[in-house]
């Protein structure tokens, strides 16, 4: 009986120490202002990383990196490519929440329509520079394919 009292706690301690030492690898992404956006994504839960472009509302080009995970969430990192002053560009910037020039707003928060956007299972990060999206994609792909226990991508929007 005394042997069981000694062995069981020792086994419990051994298993808990093993799980701490062999934590699942993750990727942590942080915007420069962390209160505006950050995420921790378990590397073994990622099923796809994609870089693609499309025309929003048929007019302005958007470049986007999408990270799909097991479960029901997708992480989207995007930026508008064209910066012309056409009517369609203004509509797209408004749809993206980029009408800050007119409103003196300095953040880059994506716009969402309620309730559809709020419950879409997309987590969105908007960049001001398309090159940052491409750089983020390359970093994310490298971290996902690598064997490091964790990767921190700081200030991804800078």
DRENSEFI-885362 format. One line per field, with one value per residue: residue in one letter; x negated, y negated, z negated of N, C-alpha, C in turn. Coordinates in nm, 2 decimals. Layout:
BEGIN
res: [A | ...]
n_c1: [X | ...]
n_c2: [Y | ...]
n_c3: [Z | ...]
ca_c1: [X | ...]
ca_c2: [Y | ...]
ca_c3: [Z | ...]
c_c1: [X | ...]
c_c2: [Y | ...]
c_c3: [Z | ...]
//
This chain:
BEGIN
res: [X | X | X | X | X | X | X | X | X | X | X | X | X | X | X | X | X | X | X | X | X | X | X | X | X | X | X | X | X | X | X | X | X | X | X | X | X | X | X | X | X | X | X | X | X | X | X | X | X | X | X | X | X | X | X | X | X | X | X | X | X | X | X | X | X | X | X | X | X | X | X | X | X | X | X | X | X | X | X | X | X | X | X | X | X | X | X | X | X | X | X | X | X | X | X | X | X | X | X | X | X | X | X | X | X | X | X | X | X | X | X | X | X | X | X | X | X | X | X | X | X | X | X | X | X | X | X | X | X | X | X | X | X | X | X | X | X | X | X | X | X | X | X | X | X | X | X | X | X | X | X | X | X | X | X | X | X | X]
n_c1: [-0.08 | -0.20 | -0.38 | -0.23 | -0.13 | -0.36 | -0.44 | -0.23 | -0.20 | -0.45 | -0.44 | -0.24 | -0.36 | -0.57 | -0.44 | -0.31 | -0.53 | -0.65 | -0.46 | -0.47 | -0.73 | -0.72 | -0.55 | -0.30 | -0.39 | -0.37 | -0.25 | -0.29 | -0.14 | -0.16 | -0.03 | -0.17 | -0.06 | 0.05 | 0.30 | 0.47 | 0.46 | 0.37 | 0.26 | 0.25 | 0.16 | 0.19 | -0.06 | -0.02 | 0.24 | 0.29 | 0.41 | 0.39 | 0.21 | 0.24 | 0.17 | 0.32 | 0.48 | 0.75 | 1.03 | 1.21 | 1.55 | 1.53 | 1.36 | 1.11 | 0.79 | 0.71 | 0.48 | 0.42 | 0.34 | 0.43 | 0.49 | 0.59 | 0.74 | 0.78 | 1.11 | 1.32 | 1.22 | 1.07 | 0.79 | 0.73 | 0.52 | 0.47 | 0.44 | 0.51 | 0.43 | 0.43 | 0.43 | 0.59 | 0.80 | 1.06 | 1.42 | 1.50 | 1.28 | 1.29 | 1.53 | 1.45 | 1.24 | 1.40 | 1.56 | 1.36 | 1.30 | 1.12 | 1.16 | 1.04 | 0.88 | 1.06 | 1.19 | 1.00 | 0.90 | 0.67 | 0.62 | 0.61 | 0.84 | 1.03 | 1.34 | 1.67 | 1.97 | 2.27 | 2.51 | 2.36 | 2.08 | 1.97 | 2.01 | 1.87 | 1.66 | 1.42 | 1.10 | 0.97 | 0.70 | 0.59 | 0.36 | 0.16 | -0.01 | -0.07 | -0.30 | -0.37 | -0.19 | -0.27 | -0.52 | -0.44 | -0.31 | -0.53 | -0.68 | -0.49 | -0.45 | -0.71 | -0.74 | -0.54 | -0.62 | -0.86 | -1.05 | -1.05 | -0.98 | -0.82 | -0.71 | -0.74 | -0.60 | -0.65 | -0.51 | -0.38 | -0.24 | -0.40]
n_c2: [0.12 | -0.12 | -0.15 | -0.20 | -0.45 | -0.60 | -0.55 | -0.63 | -0.92 | -0.99 | -0.89 | -1.06 | -1.31 | -1.27 | -1.23 | -1.49 | -1.66 | -1.57 | -1.65 | -1.92 | -1.98 | -1.89 | -2.06 | -2.15 | -2.28 | -2.62 | -2.92 | -3.25 | -3.55 | -3.90 | -4.22 | -4.56 | -4.72 | -4.55 | -4.54 | -4.58 | -4.35 | -4.01 | -3.67 | -3.32 | -3.04 | -2.70 | -2.50 | -2.24 | -2.23 | -2.37 | -2.36 | -2.47 | -2.72 | -3.00 | -3.23 | -3.48 | -3.68 | -3.90 | -4.07 | -4.31 | -4.37 | -4.37 | -4.57 | -4.69 | -4.56 | -4.32 | -4.17 | -3.87 | -3.67 | -3.36 | -3.16 | -2.85 | -2.65 | -2.35 | -2.28 | -2.56 | -2.81 | -3.07 | -3.25 | -3.57 | -3.78 | -4.08 | -4.33 | -4.63 | -4.68 | -4.87 | -5.23 | -5.44 | -5.72 | -5.67 | -5.64 | -5.38 | -5.28 | -5.44 | -5.33 | -5.07 | -5.11 | -5.22 | -4.99 | -4.83 | -4.96 | -5.16 | -5.43 | -5.62 | -5.84 | -6.05 | -6.07 | -6.12 | -5.90 | -5.68 | -5.41 | -5.07 | -4.90 | -4.63 | -4.65 | -4.54 | -4.38 | -4.36 | -4.10 | -3.92 | -3.94 | -3.94 | -3.68 | -3.51 | -3.34 | -3.41 | -3.55 | -3.86 | -4.06 | -4.36 | -4.51 | -4.79 | -4.79 | -4.60 | -4.45 | -4.37 | -4.17 | -3.97 | -3.92 | -3.84 | -3.60 | -3.44 | -3.42 | -3.29 | -3.05 | -2.94 | -2.91 | -2.72 | -2.50 | -2.45 | -2.30 | -2.42 | -2.47 | -2.68 | -2.99 | -3.33 | -3.60 | -3.92 | -4.25 | -4.24 | -4.40 | -4.61]
n_c3: [0.00 | -0.08 | 0.12 | 0.34 | 0.27 | 0.30 | 0.57 | 0.74 | 0.71 | 0.81 | 1.07 | 1.17 | 1.15 | 1.32 | 1.57 | 1.59 | 1.60 | 1.84 | 2.03 | 2.01 | 2.09 | 2.36 | 2.51 | 2.74 | 3.06 | 3.16 | 3.33 | 3.28 | 3.35 | 3.37 | 3.38 | 3.41 | 3.21 | 2.96 | 2.84 | 3.04 | 3.20 | 3.19 | 3.21 | 3.12 | 3.28 | 3.30 | 3.44 | 3.53 | 3.59 | 3.82 | 4.14 | 4.39 | 4.57 | 4.75 | 5.02 | 5.20 | 5.45 | 5.53 | 5.67 | 5.50 | 5.49 | 5.76 | 5.84 | 5.70 | 5.63 | 5.39 | 5.18 | 5.01 | 4.73 | 4.62 | 4.34 | 4.27 | 4.02 | 3.83 | 3.71 | 3.69 | 3.77 | 3.97 | 4.04 | 4.16 | 4.34 | 4.49 | 4.75 | 4.94 | 5.28 | 5.49 | 5.49 | 5.59 | 5.67 | 5.76 | 5.79 | 5.73 | 5.59 | 5.36 | 5.26 | 5.20 | 5.01 | 4.81 | 4.75 | 4.65 | 4.43 | 4.45 | 4.47 | 4.32 | 4.39 | 4.45 | 4.22 | 4.02 | 3.88 | 3.73 | 3.70 | 3.83 | 3.86 | 3.96 | 4.13 | 4.04 | 4.10 | 3.92 | 3.85 | 3.99 | 4.05 | 3.79 | 3.70 | 3.87 | 3.84 | 3.92 | 3.86 | 3.88 | 4.01 | 4.10 | 4.32 | 4.42 | 4.63 | 4.92 | 4.95 | 4.70 | 4.65 | 4.82 | 4.71 | 4.45 | 4.52 | 4.62 | 4.38 | 4.22 | 4.36 | 4.35 | 4.07 | 4.02 | 4.17 | 4.04 | 3.77 | 3.52 | 3.17 | 3.11 | 3.26 | 3.28 | 3.43 | 3.44 | 3.44 | 3.69 | 3.87 | 3.93]
ca_c1: [0.00 | -0.28 | -0.45 | -0.13 | -0.13 | -0.48 | -0.45 | -0.12 | -0.23 | -0.57 | -0.40 | -0.17 | -0.46 | -0.65 | -0.35 | -0.29 | -0.66 | -0.67 | -0.37 | -0.52 | -0.85 | -0.69 | -0.43 | -0.27 | -0.45 | -0.27 | -0.30 | -0.22 | -0.14 | -0.13 | -0.04 | -0.26 | 0.03 | 0.10 | 0.44 | 0.55 | 0.46 | 0.27 | 0.32 | 0.16 | 0.21 | 0.12 | -0.11 | 0.03 | 0.39 | 0.30 | 0.43 | 0.36 | 0.16 | 0.25 | 0.15 | 0.40 | 0.53 | 0.88 | 1.09 | 1.32 | 1.66 | 1.50 | 1.28 | 0.98 | 0.72 | 0.68 | 0.39 | 0.46 | 0.29 | 0.53 | 0.44 | 0.70 | 0.71 | 0.89 | 1.21 | 1.40 | 1.17 | 0.97 | 0.72 | 0.71 | 0.43 | 0.49 | 0.42 | 0.56 | 0.32 | 0.45 | 0.47 | 0.64 | 0.91 | 1.18 | 1.54 | 1.50 | 1.17 | 1.35 | 1.63 | 1.37 | 1.18 | 1.50 | 1.59 | 1.25 | 1.28 | 1.01 | 1.20 | 0.98 | 0.83 | 1.16 | 1.24 | 0.89 | 0.88 | 0.53 | 0.60 | 0.64 | 0.93 | 1.12 | 1.49 | 1.75 | 2.12 | 2.33 | 2.44 | 2.29 | 1.93 | 1.93 | 2.02 | 1.83 | 1.55 | 1.29 | 1.03 | 0.91 | 0.60 | 0.57 | 0.23 | 0.17 | -0.10 | -0.06 | -0.43 | -0.37 | -0.11 | -0.36 | -0.63 | -0.38 | -0.29 | -0.65 | -0.71 | -0.40 | -0.48 | -0.84 | -0.72 | -0.45 | -0.69 | -0.97 | -1.03 | -1.07 | -0.86 | -0.73 | -0.76 | -0.67 | -0.61 | -0.62 | -0.49 | -0.35 | -0.18 | -0.50]
ca_c2: [0.00 | -0.24 | -0.15 | -0.27 | -0.59 | -0.66 | -0.53 | -0.70 | -1.06 | -1.00 | -0.88 | -1.18 | -1.41 | -1.24 | -1.26 | -1.63 | -1.72 | -1.54 | -1.73 | -2.06 | -1.98 | -1.87 | -2.14 | -2.16 | -2.40 | -2.72 | -3.04 | -3.37 | -3.67 | -4.02 | -4.36 | -4.65 | -4.75 | -4.42 | -4.54 | -4.58 | -4.22 | -3.91 | -3.54 | -3.21 | -2.93 | -2.57 | -2.46 | -2.11 | -2.26 | -2.44 | -2.27 | -2.53 | -2.85 | -3.04 | -3.37 | -3.50 | -3.81 | -3.91 | -4.21 | -4.33 | -4.44 | -4.38 | -4.69 | -4.71 | -4.44 | -4.29 | -4.06 | -3.82 | -3.55 | -3.30 | -3.05 | -2.77 | -2.56 | -2.25 | -2.35 | -2.65 | -2.95 | -3.11 | -3.38 | -3.64 | -3.90 | -4.14 | -4.48 | -4.68 | -4.70 | -5.00 | -5.34 | -5.55 | -5.80 | -5.65 | -5.61 | -5.24 | -5.27 | -5.49 | -5.23 | -4.96 | -5.16 | -5.22 | -4.85 | -4.77 | -5.04 | -5.25 | -5.57 | -5.70 | -5.97 | -6.14 | -6.08 | -6.13 | -5.78 | -5.63 | -5.26 | -5.00 | -4.80 | -4.59 | -4.68 | -4.42 | -4.40 | -4.28 | -4.00 | -3.82 | -3.95 | -3.91 | -3.54 | -3.44 | -3.25 | -3.47 | -3.65 | -3.94 | -4.16 | -4.45 | -4.58 | -4.91 | -4.77 | -4.46 | -4.38 | -4.31 | -4.05 | -3.87 | -3.89 | -3.76 | -3.47 | -3.37 | -3.39 | -3.19 | -2.92 | -2.89 | -2.86 | -2.61 | -2.39 | -2.43 | -2.21 | -2.49 | -2.45 | -2.80 | -3.10 | -3.46 | -3.70 | -4.04 | -4.37 | -4.19 | -4.51 | -4.72]
ca_c3: [0.00 | -0.08 | 0.25 | 0.43 | 0.23 | 0.35 | 0.72 | 0.81 | 0.72 | 0.89 | 1.21 | 1.20 | 1.16 | 1.45 | 1.69 | 1.61 | 1.65 | 1.98 | 2.11 | 2.01 | 2.17 | 2.49 | 2.54 | 2.89 | 3.12 | 3.20 | 3.40 | 3.22 | 3.43 | 3.29 | 3.44 | 3.33 | 3.10 | 2.93 | 2.80 | 3.17 | 3.26 | 3.17 | 3.21 | 3.11 | 3.36 | 3.29 | 3.57 | 3.58 | 3.62 | 3.95 | 4.25 | 4.52 | 4.57 | 4.89 | 5.06 | 5.32 | 5.48 | 5.58 | 5.68 | 5.41 | 5.56 | 5.90 | 5.88 | 5.65 | 5.60 | 5.26 | 5.16 | 4.88 | 4.68 | 4.54 | 4.27 | 4.22 | 3.91 | 3.79 | 3.64 | 3.77 | 3.78 | 4.07 | 4.01 | 4.29 | 4.34 | 4.62 | 4.78 | 5.07 | 5.36 | 5.56 | 5.40 | 5.68 | 5.61 | 5.83 | 5.70 | 5.69 | 5.49 | 5.24 | 5.20 | 5.15 | 4.89 | 4.71 | 4.72 | 4.58 | 4.31 | 4.47 | 4.50 | 4.22 | 4.44 | 4.44 | 4.08 | 3.93 | 3.80 | 3.76 | 3.69 | 3.96 | 3.82 | 4.07 | 4.11 | 4.03 | 4.10 | 3.82 | 3.77 | 4.08 | 4.03 | 3.65 | 3.68 | 3.99 | 3.80 | 3.98 | 3.78 | 3.98 | 3.98 | 4.22 | 4.34 | 4.52 | 4.74 | 4.97 | 4.94 | 4.57 | 4.66 | 4.88 | 4.61 | 4.35 | 4.58 | 4.62 | 4.25 | 4.17 | 4.42 | 4.29 | 3.93 | 4.02 | 4.22 | 3.96 | 3.65 | 3.40 | 3.08 | 3.12 | 3.35 | 3.25 | 3.54 | 3.38 | 3.52 | 3.83 | 3.95 | 3.95]
c_c1: [-0.09 | -0.35 | -0.36 | -0.13 | -0.25 | -0.49 | -0.35 | -0.16 | -0.36 | -0.53 | -0.32 | -0.26 | -0.54 | -0.57 | -0.33 | -0.42 | -0.68 | -0.58 | -0.41 | -0.64 | -0.83 | -0.56 | -0.42 | -0.33 | -0.34 | -0.34 | -0.22 | -0.24 | -0.09 | -0.13 | -0.13 | -0.18 | 0.10 | 0.25 | 0.53 | 0.54 | 0.34 | 0.34 | 0.21 | 0.23 | 0.13 | 0.07 | -0.05 | 0.18 | 0.40 | 0.31 | 0.40 | 0.31 | 0.16 | 0.23 | 0.23 | 0.44 | 0.67 | 0.93 | 1.21 | 1.42 | 1.62 | 1.41 | 1.13 | 0.92 | 0.69 | 0.58 | 0.41 | 0.38 | 0.39 | 0.47 | 0.57 | 0.66 | 0.82 | 0.99 | 1.29 | 1.35 | 1.07 | 0.92 | 0.69 | 0.62 | 0.43 | 0.46 | 0.47 | 0.44 | 0.32 | 0.48 | 0.51 | 0.76 | 1.04 | 1.30 | 1.54 | 1.39 | 1.22 | 1.45 | 1.56 | 1.30 | 1.28 | 1.54 | 1.48 | 1.23 | 1.16 | 1.05 | 1.14 | 0.92 | 0.93 | 1.20 | 1.13 | 0.87 | 0.75 | 0.52 | 0.64 | 0.73 | 1.02 | 1.27 | 1.56 | 1.90 | 2.18 | 2.47 | 2.35 | 2.14 | 1.89 | 1.93 | 1.97 | 1.71 | 1.42 | 1.23 | 0.95 | 0.81 | 0.58 | 0.44 | 0.25 | 0.08 | -0.09 | -0.19 | -0.43 | -0.29 | -0.19 | -0.46 | -0.57 | -0.36 | -0.41 | -0.70 | -0.62 | -0.43 | -0.61 | -0.82 | -0.64 | -0.53 | -0.81 | -0.94 | -1.05 | -0.95 | -0.77 | -0.79 | -0.68 | -0.70 | -0.56 | -0.60 | -0.46 | -0.29 | -0.28 | -0.60]
c_c2: [-0.13 | -0.26 | -0.23 | -0.41 | -0.67 | -0.66 | -0.62 | -0.85 | -1.08 | -0.99 | -1.00 | -1.29 | -1.39 | -1.27 | -1.41 | -1.70 | -1.69 | -1.62 | -1.88 | -2.07 | -1.96 | -1.93 | -2.14 | -2.28 | -2.49 | -2.84 | -3.15 | -3.49 | -3.79 | -4.14 | -4.44 | -4.69 | -4.63 | -4.42 | -4.55 | -4.45 | -4.14 | -3.78 | -3.44 | -3.09 | -2.81 | -2.52 | -2.33 | -2.12 | -2.33 | -2.34 | -2.33 | -2.67 | -2.90 | -3.19 | -3.38 | -3.64 | -3.80 | -4.05 | -4.22 | -4.42 | -4.46 | -4.50 | -4.68 | -4.58 | -4.43 | -4.17 | -4.01 | -3.69 | -3.49 | -3.18 | -2.97 | -2.67 | -2.46 | -2.32 | -2.44 | -2.79 | -2.96 | -3.24 | -3.44 | -3.77 | -3.96 | -4.29 | -4.51 | -4.72 | -4.84 | -5.11 | -5.46 | -5.61 | -5.78 | -5.63 | -5.47 | -5.22 | -5.32 | -5.40 | -5.12 | -4.99 | -5.17 | -5.09 | -4.79 | -4.85 | -5.13 | -5.39 | -5.66 | -5.83 | -6.08 | -6.17 | -6.10 | -6.02 | -5.72 | -5.48 | -5.20 | -4.88 | -4.76 | -4.62 | -4.55 | -4.46 | -4.31 | -4.23 | -3.91 | -3.82 | -3.91 | -3.76 | -3.46 | -3.34 | -3.29 | -3.56 | -3.73 | -4.04 | -4.23 | -4.52 | -4.70 | -4.88 | -4.62 | -4.38 | -4.31 | -4.18 | -3.94 | -3.83 | -3.80 | -3.61 | -3.38 | -3.33 | -3.28 | -3.05 | -2.86 | -2.84 | -2.73 | -2.48 | -2.35 | -2.33 | -2.29 | -2.47 | -2.56 | -2.91 | -3.22 | -3.55 | -3.83 | -4.15 | -4.33 | -4.30 | -4.62 | -4.68]
c_c3: [0.00 | 0.05 | 0.35 | 0.40 | 0.29 | 0.51 | 0.79 | 0.82 | 0.81 | 1.04 | 1.26 | 1.23 | 1.29 | 1.57 | 1.70 | 1.65 | 1.79 | 2.07 | 2.11 | 2.10 | 2.32 | 2.54 | 2.70 | 2.94 | 3.17 | 3.27 | 3.33 | 3.31 | 3.35 | 3.38 | 3.35 | 3.20 | 3.06 | 2.90 | 2.93 | 3.24 | 3.23 | 3.17 | 3.18 | 3.18 | 3.34 | 3.42 | 3.62 | 3.61 | 3.76 | 4.06 | 4.39 | 4.49 | 4.72 | 4.91 | 5.19 | 5.33 | 5.54 | 5.60 | 5.60 | 5.48 | 5.70 | 5.94 | 5.83 | 5.60 | 5.45 | 5.26 | 5.02 | 4.86 | 4.59 | 4.47 | 4.21 | 4.12 | 3.89 | 3.70 | 3.74 | 3.78 | 3.90 | 4.02 | 4.15 | 4.26 | 4.48 | 4.63 | 4.92 | 5.15 | 5.43 | 5.46 | 5.49 | 5.61 | 5.69 | 5.73 | 5.65 | 5.58 | 5.36 | 5.17 | 5.14 | 5.02 | 4.78 | 4.66 | 4.63 | 4.45 | 4.32 | 4.51 | 4.39 | 4.26 | 4.42 | 4.30 | 3.98 | 3.83 | 3.83 | 3.75 | 3.82 | 3.92 | 3.94 | 4.03 | 4.12 | 4.03 | 4.00 | 3.87 | 3.86 | 4.05 | 3.89 | 3.63 | 3.79 | 3.96 | 3.88 | 3.88 | 3.87 | 3.93 | 4.11 | 4.22 | 4.43 | 4.64 | 4.79 | 4.95 | 4.80 | 4.56 | 4.71 | 4.78 | 4.50 | 4.40 | 4.58 | 4.48 | 4.19 | 4.23 | 4.37 | 4.15 | 3.93 | 4.07 | 4.13 | 3.84 | 3.52 | 3.30 | 3.08 | 3.20 | 3.31 | 3.37 | 3.48 | 3.48 | 3.67 | 3.92 | 3.97 | 4.05]
//
